């Protein structure tokens, strides 16, 4: 792990937690994690809980993020939510291009690019997800797919902005399957991502980019993943839905910081 890049652990709650459940979870996390300092902690609840949690997280060390946004600033876009609305309820981060959106909703790299642009314009930090499917890995296309997601998904980002973007490498075969990538497999792709960002944008800026690993992260595997030079945190799905699971992940990642 490189200490110049403040590690970031994000909980992606996906389509889970009604407001009462969300409040209970957040109260528990605040209690468990109030003294964590060396690590950035972000939770991304569903839209319906954002406003309530935005209030509850004021003055806490846990930050709020959304799971998506729309690229236009306002207008006739039924069902969509804008970046300024997210900021209005206290969001600082937004996940963009999650594989579930790419696969279930047909989200393309072009859409990802426009969403990343909007997020940066509104001073939201985008967490941009990239990663290959199992068949792509088996066909030896992992690097090709990741390069395609990055080159096209970040096509509207300027050189001087790239250090602000967080990248989440999430091999699709590891998401929700209980089968995480090994630390070595993760590092191999993370190092590739950093080199690519250096080639496309700028080497110094690329050195500052935080790259999270996502896919079946749990308390048992976080420490090993965080040992790797280019693993700067995690995007956690299932294990972020319990107080014990998420706080243990943050604490075990944190142990490696100090
Ligand atoms: P998982 O999900 O931790 O449940 O595998 C990760 C993600 O999809 O962000």
Boltz pocket constraint, residues with backbone or C-beta under 6 A from the ligand:
constraints:
  - pocket:
      binder: B
      contacts: [[A, 12], [A, 170], [A, 174], [A, 175], [A, 176], [A, 177], [A, 178], [A, 214], [A, 215], [A, 216], [A, 217], [A, 235], [A, 236], [A, 237], [A, 238], [A, 239]]
      max_distance: 6.0
